[in-house]
Amino acid sequence: MKTIGIICEYNPFHNGHAHQLHTLAQEHPEALRICIMSGSFVQRGEPAIFSKFDRARWAILGGADIVIELPTLYSLGSAQLFGTGAIRMVKALHIDALSFGSETADLDTLVDITKRMDCESTQTVLRTYINEGMSYGSAFRKALNTEMLNTPNALLGLEYIRAGLTYYPSLKYIPILRTSDHHDANITKDFPSGTALRKLITNMATGSNNCNKNSIYTSTDISYTHLTKTTTNSVMLSEGAGALNKKQKRNNT
């Protein structure tokens, strides 16, 4: 394959993202790594914590070859709309394969679940559960009889495959096993979650007493030593906190 796509937000870029890019570079050294990244707004319906230009630069430093912006219409959408818009871009760019982080790397299981998502029997049961008052996510999870929809990365992976089956049937998939908790609010040395990093950076910028100084590592503590291009979480943390500090000072004047 000549090109591998990665659909991302990088809000912020962290070691888990670097691990994915490094893995792809090691296993497919001949392929260009093309990131389709949310711009100024992310799927949570809020502004990204850093500018799209900073995040794109960190992606390039982390091993990406190209970063292309995902239109806001899709970046602010549901998981299904987010995945559909991104996959249609993947097809328009003639990308050969899509890589995504997931709580399971069993591609056959992911494809099997995806194929059941739009079956008439599944949709009928889904509507029944929704009419009984269940939320969409809970109803879908029960209709499919799988807990995989509880895990955010696997859910997005399912939506990518779902859209791919409709819009880009020849697309190949490269799931990368995710080992950390997506919503873990505690900073860990090796693979801190985006949630934990956003909390830490915000606390650093605002001078919050909730900021645990012992959680802030130096460049020698957290480094992407496995990358061909050097970058560190500490660089991201210091740049990000500085940017937020400047923004806060402007707002206070």
Secondary structure, 3 states (H helix, E strand, C coil): CCEEEEEECCCCCCHHHHHHHHHHHHHCCCCEEEEEEECCECCCCCECCCCHHHHHHHHHHCCCCEEEEECHHHHCCCHHHHHHHHHHHHHHCCCCEEEEEECCCCHHHHHHHHHHHCCHHHHHHHHHHHHCCCCHHHHHHHHHCCCHHHCHHHHHHHHHHHHHHHHCCCCEEEEEECCCCCCCCCCCCCCCCHHHHHHHHHHHHHCCCCCCHHHCCCCCCCECCCCCCCCEHHHHHHHHHHHHHHHHHHHHC
